[in-house]
Structure formats: C-alpha cells, structure tokens
Amino acid sequence: DLRNVAIANVKTNYTILLDIDFVPSSNFAEMLTDWSEFFTADMSQPAVFVVPAFETHSKLTPAPRNKAEVLKAVKEGTVTPVHEHFKPAHGATNFSHWYGTNMPYMATYQYMFEPYFVAPQTAPLFTTQFAGYGNDKSSYSYELATADYQFWVLPDVFITHMYHEKAAWAKSTDIVE
C-alpha cells in the first residue's frame, strides 16, 4: 500500500521505486533527461524502462559512478549483476548485451523477472495482496507483461546494491539460497 501512496503523490510523469540500499549511477538524472525523448516517443505498446542493477560483495567496495567504472568492477569481480545466483530475477536484462551497447534495447519478459525500472504514471499500481517480503516485484512485472508492456533496457544508467549483512528475518524468506 505504501508504494501506491508514493506513486499517487509523485509530481513527475515517471517514477522509479528503489530500496534504500541502492545507489544510482552519478549520471542517472542527466541520462533520464537525455532519454526523455525516447520515453515520450509514440510507442505501439506501453513500456517501462529497465535500469540494470548490480551489487557489491564487500563493505569496502564503493559504488561505481559510471558505466566505465561498472564495466571495470565487473571485470575485476568486485561488482556483479544483482541476484546473479537466481538468473530468472534479472537475467532478461541481458547484461552481456548491456556491457557493449549505447542504445536502449528490449528485454524479453521471463517468468520471475523482477527488474528495477522507470515506469510511467499510467502504469497499474501494485497489488495490495502481498504482505511482508517477497514476490511483489516479480508479480508486478508479470502483470505488466500480461498487459503487453514492453521492457526497454536503458544503456547508460544503472543502480548498485551496496553490500550489507542480511537481516535474520530476510534470511528466513529467501526462496533461493
């Protein structure tokens, strides 16, 4: 319910919902502004704009600031695509393609896909049947896919999940270890 309250009170045409432990690339706002013409293009289907998500594995690893830094960190192994151990969650983002492109591209929805994305205010709200932790983002992506939304991956923006110890309550909700 709180997500829907937040979405209903946003004063812009687009929103992104992030957990507090994610850091956007330093050019995030600038790149979204640069791609705004693409967002407003006359698309044949409704769309959301996927923001590739990465994660650090040490408290000592800083968040990459730009694509060159994320590519270097991935090569060094200090940063990986988020939830790499559970490919359905973010595999459709097609990180290997993202590494080498400077143009948006369409991701093909896969069951359990749970990307972070920029959504238009016209997108449906989250279902309120979930309480607690888990499956809300993947079910929302499924709802969007069944409503014929396209998932466009943005080439020059990303977010990074900063490493922290997992809370005890979160460990008990994991569906994949």
MISEDREN-219375 format. One record per atom (N, C-alpha, C): x, y, z negated; residue in three letters. Coordinates in steps of 0.1 Angstrom, whole numbers, plus 5000, padded with zeros to 4 digits. Atoms other than C-alpha are relative to their C-alpha. Layout:
# residues N
r x X y Y z Z type ala $
...
This chain:
# residues 177
r x 5008 y 4988 z 5000 type asp $
r x 5000 y 5000 z 5000 type asp $
r x 5009 y 5013 z 5000 type asp $
r x 4992 y 4988 z 5001 type leu $
r x 5028 y 5025 z 4992 type leu $
r x 5006 y 5003 z 5014 type leu $
r x 4995 y 4997 z 4987 type arg $
r x 5043 y 5021 z 5027 type arg $
r x 4989 y 5007 z 5008 type arg $
r x 5011 y 4994 z 4992 type asn $
r x 5009 y 5030 z 5042 type asn $
r x 4998 y 5014 z 4995 type asn $
r x 5002 y 4987 z 5005 type val $
r x 5006 y 5060 z 5019 type val $
r x 5011 y 5009 z 5006 type val $
r x 4989 y 4992 z 4995 type ala $
r x 5041 y 5072 z 5030 type ala $
r x 4998 y 5003 z 5015 type ala $
r x 5002 y 4998 z 4986 type ile $
r x 5033 y 5066 z 5067 type ile $
r x 4989 y 5011 z 5002 type ile $
r x 5011 y 4991 z 4998 type ala $
r x 5000 y 5085 z 5064 type ala $
r x 5003 y 5014 z 4997 type ala $
r x 4996 y 4987 z 5004 type asn $
r x 5018 y 5115 z 5049 type asn $
r x 5012 y 5006 z 5007 type asn $
r x 4988 y 4995 z 4992 type val $
r x 5047 y 5118 z 5074 type val $
r x 4995 y 5011 z 5009 type val $
r x 5004 y 4988 z 4992 type lys $
r x 5046 y 5151 z 5093 type lys $
r x 5007 y 4999 z 5014 type lys $
r x 4994 y 5001 z 4987 type thr $
r x 5065 y 5138 z 5124 type thr $
r x 4992 y 4990 z 5008 type thr $
r x 5007 y 5009 z 4992 type asn $
r x 5054 y 5117 z 5153 type asn $
r x 5005 y 4985 z 4999 type asn $
r x 4994 y 5013 z 5001 type tyr $
r x 5077 y 5088 z 5144 type tyr $
r x 5005 y 4998 z 4985 type tyr $
r x 4995 y 5003 z 5014 type thr $
r x 5087 y 5070 z 5111 type thr $
r x 5010 y 4988 z 5001 type thr $
r x 4992 y 5012 z 5002 type ile $
r x 5113 y 5045 z 5100 type ile $
r x 5000 y 4997 z 4985 type ile $
r x 5001 y 5004 z 5014 type leu $
r x 5109 y 5026 z 5068 type leu $
r x 5013 y 4992 z 4997 type leu $
r x 4988 y 5007 z 5003 type leu $
r x 5142 y 5016 z 5052 type leu $
r x 5001 y 4998 z 4985 type leu $
r x 4998 y 5002 z 5014 type asp $
r x 5152 y 5001 z 5019 type asp $
r x 5011 y 5010 z 4996 type asp $
r x 4991 y 4989 z 5006 type ile $
r x 5172 y 5024 z 4996 type ile $
r x 5015 y 4996 z 5002 type ile $
r x 4986 y 5004 z 4999 type asp $
r x 5204 y 5003 z 5001 type asp $
r x 5005 y 5000 z 5014 type asp $
r x 4996 y 4998 z 4986 type phe $
r x 5207 y 5011 z 5039 type phe $
r x 5005 y 5014 z 5002 type phe $
r x 4994 y 4987 z 4997 type val $
r x 5229 y 5039 z 5052 type val $
r x 4999 y 5001 z 5016 type val $
r x 5001 y 4998 z 4985 type pro $
r x 5221 y 5053 z 5087 type pro $
r x 5013 y 5004 z 5006 type pro $
r x 4988 y 4995 z 4993 type ser $
r x 5249 y 5060 z 5112 type ser $
r x 5000 y 5015 z 4999 type ser $
r x 4999 y 4985 z 5002 type ser $
r x 5261 y 5096 z 5109 type ser $
r x 4993 y 5008 z 5011 type ser $
r x 5007 y 4993 z 4989 type asn $
r x 5246 y 5105 z 5143 type asn $
r x 4985 y 4996 z 5001 type asn $
r x 5014 y 5005 z 4999 type phe $
r x 5212 y 5090 z 5135 type phe $
r x 4990 y 5010 z 5005 type phe $
r x 5010 y 4990 z 4997 type ala $
r x 5191 y 5121 z 5136 type ala $
r x 5003 y 5006 z 5014 type ala $
r x 4996 y 4994 z 4987 type glu $
r x 5210 y 5136 z 5166 type glu $
r x 4997 y 4990 z 5011 type glu $
r x 5003 y 5010 z 4990 type met $
r x 5207 y 5103 z 5186 type met $
r x 4985 y 4999 z 5002 type met $
r x 5015 y 5002 z 4998 type leu $
r x 5170 y 5100 z 5179 type leu $
r x 4994 y 5012 z 5007 type leu $
r x 5004 y 4988 z 4993 type thr $
r x 5166 y 5136 z 5191 type thr $
r x 5004 y 4998 z 5015 type thr $
r x 4996 y 5002 z 4986 type asp $
r x 5186 y 5127 z 5222 type asp $
r x 4991 y 4990 z 5008 type asp $
r x 5009 y 5010 z 4994 type trp $
r x 5164 y 5097 z 5229 type trp $
r x 4986 y 5003 z 5000 type trp $
r x 5014 y 4997 z 5001 type ser $
r x 5132 y 5115 z 5222 type ser $
r x 4993 y 5001 z 5014 type ser $
r x 5007 y 5000 z 4987 type glu $
r x 5125 y 5120 z 5259 type glu $
r x 4997 y 4985 z 5004 type glu $
r x 5003 y 5014 z 4997 type phe $
r x 5128 y 5082 z 5263 type phe $
r x 4988 y 4995 z 4992 type phe $
r x 5011 y 5004 z 5008 type phe $
r x 5104 y 5078 z 5234 type phe $
r x 4986 y 5004 z 5006 type phe $
r x 5013 y 4994 z 4995 type thr $
r x 5078 y 5100 z 5250 type thr $
r x 4997 y 4997 z 5015 type thr $
r x 5003 y 5004 z 4986 type ala $
r x 5081 y 5085 z 5285 type ala $
r x 4987 y 4993 z 5001 type ala $
r x 5013 y 5007 z 4997 type asp $
r x 5049 y 5072 z 5300 type asp $
r x 5002 y 4985 z 5001 type asp $
r x 4998 y 5014 z 5000 type met $
r x 5053 y 5036 z 5290 type met $
r x 4987 y 4993 z 5002 type met $
r x 5012 y 5007 z 4997 type ser $
r x 5029 y 5010 z 5302 type ser $
r x 4994 y 4993 z 4988 type ser $
r x 5004 y 5007 z 5013 type gln $
r x 5027 y 4994 z 5267 type gln $
r x 5005 y 5008 z 4988 type gln $
r x 4994 y 4993 z 5012 type pro $
r x 5031 y 5008 z 5232 type pro $
r x 5013 y 4993 z 4996 type pro $
r x 4986 y 5005 z 5003 type ala $
r x 5066 y 5004 z 5218 type ala $
r x 5004 y 5005 z 4986 type ala $
r x 4992 y 4995 z 5012 type val $
r x 5087 y 5006 z 5187 type val $
r x 5015 y 4999 z 5004 type val $
r x 4986 y 4998 z 4996 type phe $
r x 5124 y 5014 z 5188 type phe $
r x 5009 y 4994 z 4989 type phe $
r x 4992 y 5008 z 5009 type val $
r x 5147 y 4988 z 5171 type val $
r x 5013 y 5007 z 4997 type val $
r x 4987 y 4995 z 5004 type val $
r x 5176 y 5001 z 5151 type val $
r x 5008 y 4988 z 4995 type val $
r x 4992 y 5011 z 5005 type pro $
r x 5203 y 4974 z 5148 type pro $
r x 5005 y 5002 z 4986 type pro $
r x 4996 y 5000 z 5014 type ala $
r x 5211 y 4965 z 5112 type ala $
r x 5012 y 4991 z 4998 type ala $
r x 4987 y 5007 z 5004 type phe $
r x 5245 y 4955 z 5098 type phe $
r x 5000 y 4999 z 4985 type phe $
r x 4998 y 5000 z 5014 type glu $
r x 5257 y 4946 z 5064 type glu $
r x 5015 y 4998 z 4996 type glu $
r x 4986 y 5001 z 5005 type thr $
r x 5289 y 4949 z 5044 type thr $
r x 5000 y 4988 z 4990 type thr $
r x 5000 y 5012 z 5009 type his $
r x 5301 y 4920 z 5022 type his $
r x 5009 y 5002 z 4988 type his $
r x 4991 y 4996 z 5012 type ser $
r x 5322 y 4939 z 4996 type ser $
r x 4996 y 5014 z 4996 type ser $
r x 5002 y 4986 z 5005 type lys $
r x 5316 y 4969 z 4974 type lys $
r x 5011 y 5009 z 5005 type lys $
r x 4989 y 4991 z 4996 type leu $
r x 5349 y 4982 z 4988 type leu $
r x 4999 y 5004 z 5015 type leu $
r x 5002 y 4997 z 4986 type thr $
r x 5337 y 4983 z 5024 type thr $
r x 4991 y 5012 z 5002 type thr $
r x 5009 y 4988 z 4997 type pro $
r x 5324 y 5017 z 5035 type pro $
r x 4991 y 4997 z 5012 type pro $
r x 5009 y 5002 z 4988 type ala $
r x 5295 y 5020 z 5059 type ala $
r x 5007 y 5007 z 5012 type ala $
r x 4995 y 4994 z 4987 type pro $
r x 5306 y 5026 z 5095 type pro $
r x 4992 y 5012 z 5003 type pro $
r x 5007 y 4987 z 4997 type arg $
r x 5298 y 5061 z 5106 type arg $
r x 4995 y 5001 z 5015 type arg $
r x 5003 y 4999 z 4986 type asn $
r x 5296 y 5055 z 5144 type asn $
r x 5001 y 4986 z 5006 type asn $
r x 4999 y 5013 z 4993 type lys $
r x 5294 y 5027 z 5170 type lys $
r x 5014 y 4995 z 5001 type lys $
r x 4986 y 5005 z 4999 type ala $
r x 5332 y 5026 z 5174 type ala $
r x 5004 y 4994 z 4987 type ala $
r x 4997 y 5006 z 5013 type glu $
r x 5336 y 5020 z 5137 type glu $
r x 4993 y 4987 z 4997 type glu $
r x 5007 y 5013 z 5003 type val $
r x 5309 y 4993 z 5135 type val $
r x 5006 y 4989 z 5009 type val $
r x 4994 y 5010 z 4991 type leu $
r x 5325 y 4975 z 5165 type leu $
r x 5013 y 4995 z 4994 type leu $
r x 4987 y 5004 z 5006 type lys $
r x 5359 y 4976 z 5148 type lys $
r x 4998 y 4992 z 4987 type lys $
r x 5003 y 5007 z 5012 type ala $
r x 5344 y 4964 z 5115 type ala $
r x 4995 y 4986 z 5003 type ala $
r x 5005 y 5014 z 4996 type val $
r x 5326 y 4935 z 5132 type val $
r x 5011 y 4992 z 5005 type val $
r x 4988 y 5008 z 4996 type lys $
r x 5358 y 4925 z 5149 type lys $
r x 5009 y 4996 z 4989 type lys $
r x 4992 y 5003 z 5012 type glu $
r x 5376 y 4926 z 5116 type glu $
r x 4993 y 4990 z 4990 type glu $
r x 5008 y 5009 z 5009 type gly $
r x 5348 y 4906 z 5099 type gly $
r x 4995 y 5007 z 4987 type gly $
r x 5004 y 4993 z 5013 type thr $
r x 5341 y 4933 z 5072 type thr $
r x 4985 y 5004 z 5001 type thr $
r x 5014 y 4997 z 4998 type val $
r x 5307 y 4940 z 5087 type val $
r x 4994 y 4990 z 5009 type val $
r x 5007 y 5009 z 4991 type thr $
r x 5282 y 4916 z 5103 type thr $
r x 4986 y 5004 z 5002 type thr $
r x 5015 y 4998 z 4999 type pro $
r x 5247 y 4917 z 5117 type pro $
r x 4993 y 4996 z 4988 type pro $
r x 5007 y 5003 z 5013 type val $
r x 5223 y 4917 z 5088 type val $
r x 4993 y 4986 z 5001 type val $
r x 5006 y 5013 z 5000 type his $
r x 5210 y 4883 z 5078 type his $
r x 5004 y 4990 z 5011 type his $
r x 4994 y 5008 z 4989 type glu $
r x 5233 y 4866 z 5102 type glu $
r x 4998 y 4985 z 4997 type glu $
r x 5002 y 5014 z 5004 type his $
r x 5227 y 4833 z 5083 type his $
r x 4986 y 4995 z 5003 type his $
r x 5014 y 5004 z 4997 type phe $
r x 5190 y 4834 z 5093 type phe $
r x 4997 y 5007 z 5014 type phe $
r x 5001 y 4994 z 4987 type lys $
r x 5190 y 4841 z 5131 type lys $
r x 4986 y 5005 z 5004 type lys $
r x 5013 y 4994 z 4995 type pro $
r x 5152 y 4845 z 5136 type pro $
r x 4997 y 5014 z 4995 type pro $
r x 5003 y 4987 z 5006 type ala $
r x 5152 y 4876 z 5114 type ala $
r x 5004 y 5012 z 5009 type ala $
r x 4994 y 4989 z 4992 type his $
r x 5174 y 4898 z 5137 type his $
r x 5006 y 4995 z 5013 type his $
r x 4994 y 5005 z 4988 type gly $
r x 5186 y 4875 z 5165 type gly $
r x 4995 y 5006 z 5013 type gly $
r x 5006 y 4994 z 4988 type ala $
r x 5162 y 4890 z 5190 type ala $
r x 5006 y 5014 z 5003 type ala $
r x 4994 y 4987 z 4998 type thr $
r x 5181 y 4923 z 5186 type thr $
r x 5011 y 4998 z 5011 type thr $
r x 4990 y 5003 z 4991 type asn $
r x 5208 y 4906 z 5207 type asn $
r x 5013 y 5009 z 4998 type asn $
r x 4989 y 4992 z 5004 type phe $
r x 5238 y 4921 z 5190 type phe $
r x 5011 y 5000 z 5011 type phe $
r x 4989 y 5000 z 4990 type ser $
r x 5263 y 4909 z 5216 type ser $
r x 4997 y 5009 z 5012 type ser $
r x 5004 y 4991 z 4990 type his $
r x 5244 y 4929 z 5242 type his $
r x 5002 y 5015 z 4995 type his $
r x 5000 y 4987 z 5006 type trp $
r x 5242 y 4959 z 5219 type trp $
r x 5015 y 5005 z 5000 type trp $
r x 4986 y 4996 z 5001 type tyr $
r x 5280 y 4959 z 5214 type tyr $
r x 5005 y 5007 z 5013 type tyr $
r x 4994 y 4995 z 4988 type gly $
r x 5286 y 4967 z 5251 type gly $
r x 4991 y 5009 z 5008 type gly $
r x 5009 y 4992 z 4992 type thr $
r x 5257 y 4989 z 5261 type thr $
r x 4999 y 5014 z 4995 type thr $
r x 5003 y 4986 z 5004 type asn $
r x 5249 y 5026 z 5261 type asn $
r x 4986 y 5004 z 5004 type asn $
r x 5014 y 4998 z 4996 type met $
r x 5213 y 5022 z 5273 type met $
r x 4990 y 4992 z 4991 type met $
r x 5009 y 5008 z 5007 type pro $
r x 5182 y 5011 z 5255 type pro $
r x 4996 y 4987 z 5008 type pro $
r x 5004 y 5013 z 4993 type tyr $
r x 5171 y 4975 z 5263 type tyr $
r x 4989 y 4994 z 4992 type tyr $
r x 5011 y 5006 z 5006 type met $
r x 5141 y 4954 z 5255 type met $
r x 5004 y 4987 z 4993 type met $
r x 4998 y 5013 z 5007 type ala $
r x 5142 y 4927 z 5229 type ala $
r x 4988 y 4992 z 5002 type ala $
r x 5011 y 5009 z 4999 type thr $
r x 5120 y 4897 z 5233 type thr $
r x 4996 y 4995 z 4987 type thr $
r x 5005 y 5004 z 5014 type tyr $
r x 5099 y 4890 z 5202 type tyr $
r x 5003 y 4985 z 4998 type tyr $
r x 4998 y 5013 z 5005 type gln $
r x 5108 y 4858 z 5184 type gln $
r x 4993 y 4998 z 4987 type gln $
r x 5007 y 5002 z 5013 type tyr $
r x 5088 y 4843 z 5155 type tyr $
r x 5010 y 5002 z 4989 type tyr $
r x 4992 y 4995 z 5012 type met $
r x 5101 y 4857 z 5122 type met $
r x 5009 y 5012 z 5002 type met $
r x 4992 y 4988 z 4997 type phe $
r x 5117 y 4887 z 5139 type phe $
r x 4996 y 5011 z 4990 type phe $
r x 5003 y 4989 z 5009 type glu $
r x 5119 y 4915 z 5113 type glu $
r x 5010 y 5011 z 5001 type glu $
r x 4991 y 4989 z 4998 type pro $
r x 5138 y 4944 z 5128 type pro $
r x 4996 y 5012 z 4992 type pro $
r x 5003 y 4987 z 5005 type tyr $
r x 5141 y 4978 z 5113 type tyr $
r x 4997 y 5008 z 5013 type tyr $
r x 5003 y 4993 z 4988 type phe $
r x 5125 y 5002 z 5138 type phe $
r x 4994 y 5014 z 4997 type phe $
r x 5007 y 4987 z 4999 type val $
r x 5113 y 5037 z 5146 type val $
r x 4987 y 4997 z 5006 type val $
r x 5014 y 5003 z 4995 type ala $
r x 5075 y 5035 z 5150 type ala $
r x 4992 y 5013 z 5002 type ala $
r x 5008 y 4988 z 4998 type pro $
r x 5051 y 5060 z 5165 type pro $
r x 4989 y 5000 z 4989 type pro $
r x 5011 y 4999 z 5010 type gln $
r x 5024 y 5073 z 5141 type gln $
r x 4987 y 4992 z 5005 type gln $
r x 5011 y 5008 z 4995 type thr $
r x 4999 y 5054 z 5163 type thr $
r x 5001 y 4985 z 4997 type thr $
r x 4998 y 5015 z 5004 type ala $
r x 5013 y 5020 z 5152 type ala $
r x 4990 y 4997 z 4989 type ala $
r x 5008 y 5004 z 5011 type pro $
r x 4990 y 5000 z 5130 type pro $
r x 5007 y 5001 z 4986 type pro $
r x 4994 y 5000 z 5014 type leu $
r x 4995 y 5002 z 5092 type leu $
r x 5004 y 4986 z 4996 type leu $
r x 4996 y 5013 z 5005 type phe $
r x 5010 y 4973 z 5072 type phe $
r x 4988 y 4994 z 4993 type phe $
r x 5011 y 5007 z 5007 type thr $
r x 4986 y 4947 z 5060 type thr $
r x 5003 y 5001 z 4985 type thr $
r x 4998 y 4999 z 5015 type thr $
r x 4980 y 4950 z 5022 type thr $
r x 4998 y 4987 z 4993 type thr $
r x 5002 y 5013 z 5007 type gln $
r x 4976 y 4913 z 5015 type gln $
r x 5012 y 4995 z 4994 type gln $
r x 4988 y 5004 z 5006 type phe $
r x 5012 y 4909 z 5006 type phe $
r x 5003 y 5007 z 4987 type phe $
r x 4996 y 4994 z 5013 type ala $
r x 5023 y 4915 z 4970 type ala $
r x 5014 y 4995 z 4997 type ala $
r x 4986 y 5005 z 5004 type gly $
r x 5059 y 4914 z 4959 type gly $
r x 5009 y 5001 z 5012 type gly $
r x 4989 y 5000 z 4991 type tyr $
r x 5087 y 4904 z 4981 type tyr $
r x 4999 y 4989 z 5011 type tyr $
r x 4999 y 5010 z 4989 type gly $
r x 5089 y 4887 z 5015 type gly $
r x 4989 y 4999 z 5010 type gly $
r x 5009 y 5003 z 4988 type asn $
r x 5073 y 4881 z 5049 type asn $
r x 4992 y 5012 z 5004 type asn $
r x 5008 y 4989 z 4996 type asp $
r x 5058 y 4915 z 5051 type asp $
r x 5005 y 5006 z 5013 type asp $
r x 4995 y 4994 z 4988 type lys $
r x 5081 y 4929 z 5078 type lys $
r x 4999 y 4990 z 5012 type lys $
r x 5001 y 5009 z 4989 type ser $
r x 5081 y 4897 z 5099 type ser $
r x 4985 y 4998 z 5004 type ser $
r x 5014 y 5001 z 4996 type ser $
r x 5043 y 4895 z 5098 type ser $
r x 4996 y 5013 z 5007 type ser $
r x 5003 y 4987 z 4993 type tyr $
r x 5041 y 4932 z 5108 type tyr $
r x 5005 y 5000 z 5014 type tyr $
r x 4995 y 5002 z 4986 type ser $
r x 5064 y 4925 z 5138 type ser $
r x 4992 y 4991 z 5008 type ser $
r x 5009 y 5009 z 4993 type tyr $
r x 5042 y 4896 z 5147 type tyr $
r x 4987 y 5007 z 5004 type tyr $
r x 5013 y 4993 z 4997 type glu $
r x 5011 y 4918 z 5145 type glu $
r x 5003 y 5010 z 5012 type glu $
r x 4996 y 4991 z 4989 type leu $
r x 5029 y 4944 z 5168 type leu $
r x 5001 y 4992 z 5013 type leu $
r x 4998 y 5008 z 4987 type ala $
r x 5039 y 4916 z 5193 type ala $
r x 4987 y 4996 z 5005 type ala $
r x 5014 y 5004 z 4995 type thr $
r x 5003 y 4903 z 5194 type thr $
r x 4992 y 5011 z 5006 type thr $
r x 5007 y 4988 z 4995 type ala $
r x 4991 y 4938 z 5201 type ala $
r x 5008 y 5006 z 5012 type ala $
r x 4993 y 4997 z 4988 type asp $
r x 5015 y 4939 z 5231 type asp $
r x 5010 y 5012 z 4999 type asp $
r x 4990 y 4990 z 5002 type tyr $
r x 5040 y 4963 z 5216 type tyr $
r x 5013 y 4995 z 5006 type tyr $
r x 4986 y 5004 z 4995 type gln $
r x 5075 y 4963 z 5232 type gln $
r x 5009 y 5004 z 4989 type gln $
r x 4989 y 4998 z 5010 type phe $
r x 5106 y 4962 z 5211 type phe $
r x 5012 y 5005 z 5008 type phe $
r x 4989 y 4994 z 4993 type trp $
r x 5132 y 4986 z 5226 type trp $
r x 5011 y 5002 z 4990 type trp $
r x 4988 y 4999 z 5009 type val $
r x 5167 y 4984 z 5210 type val $
r x 5007 y 5013 z 5004 type val $
r x 4992 y 4987 z 4997 type leu $
r x 5185 y 5018 z 5207 type leu $
r x 5015 y 4997 z 5000 type leu $
r x 4986 y 5004 z 4998 type pro $
r x 5221 y 5017 z 5218 type pro $
r x 5010 y 5007 z 4991 type pro $
r x 4990 y 4992 z 5007 type asp $
r x 5239 y 5043 z 5197 type asp $
r x 4997 y 5003 z 4986 type asp $
r x 5004 y 4998 z 5014 type val $
r x 5222 y 5042 z 5163 type val $
r x 5000 y 4987 z 4993 type val $
r x 5000 y 5013 z 5007 type phe $
r x 5224 y 5016 z 5136 type phe $
r x 4999 y 5004 z 4985 type phe $
r x 5001 y 4998 z 5014 type ile $
r x 5219 y 5012 z 5099 type ile $
r x 5009 y 4989 z 4993 type ile $
r x 4991 y 5009 z 5006 type thr $
r x 5242 y 4994 z 5074 type thr $
r x 4995 y 4997 z 4986 type thr $
r x 5003 y 5004 z 5014 type his $
r x 5231 y 4975 z 5043 type his $
r x 5012 y 4999 z 4992 type his $
r x 4989 y 4999 z 5009 type met $
r x 5255 y 4982 z 5015 type met $
r x 5000 y 4988 z 4990 type met $
r x 4999 y 5011 z 5009 type tyr $
r x 5267 y 4952 z 4995 type tyr $
r x 4997 y 5003 z 4986 type tyr $
r x 5002 y 4999 z 5015 type his $
r x 5254 y 4947 z 4960 type his $
r x 4996 y 4986 z 4996 type his $
r x 5004 y 5013 z 5006 type glu $
r x 5248 y 4918 z 4937 type glu $
r x 4984 y 4998 z 5002 type glu $
r x 5014 y 5002 z 4998 type lys $
r x 5214 y 4902 z 4944 type lys $
r x 4993 y 4999 z 4986 type lys $
r x 5008 y 5000 z 5013 type ala $
r x 5188 y 4907 z 4916 type ala $
r x 4995 y 4985 z 4998 type ala $
r x 5005 y 5013 z 5004 type ala $
r x 5177 y 4875 z 4898 type ala $
r x 4987 y 4997 z 5006 type ala $
r x 5014 y 5002 z 4995 type trp $
r x 5141 y 4880 z 4909 type trp $
r x 5001 y 4998 z 5015 type trp $
r x 4999 y 5001 z 4985 type ala $
r x 5152 y 4883 z 4946 type ala $
r x 5006 y 4986 z 5003 type ala $
r x 4995 y 5013 z 4997 type lys $
r x 5172 y 4850 z 4944 type lys $
r x 4989 y 4990 z 5000 type lys $
r x 5011 y 5010 z 5000 type ser $
r x 5140 y 4831 z 4935 type ser $
r x 4990 y 5001 z 5011 type ser $
r x 5009 y 4998 z 4989 type thr $
r x 5122 y 4845 z 4965 type thr $
r x 5006 y 4996 z 5014 type thr $
r x 4994 y 5003 z 4987 type asp $
r x 5147 y 4836 z 4992 type asp $
r x 4995 y 4987 z 5006 type asp $
r x 5004 y 5012 z 4993 type ile $
r x 5134 y 4812 z 5018 type ile $
r x 5011 y 4993 z 5007 type ile $
r x 4988 y 5006 z 4994 type val $
r x 5169 y 4806 z 5032 type val $
r x 5011 y 5003 z 4990 type val $
r x 4988 y 4997 z 5009 type glu $
r x 5200 y 4802 z 5010 type glu $
r x 5012 y 5002 z 5009 type glu $
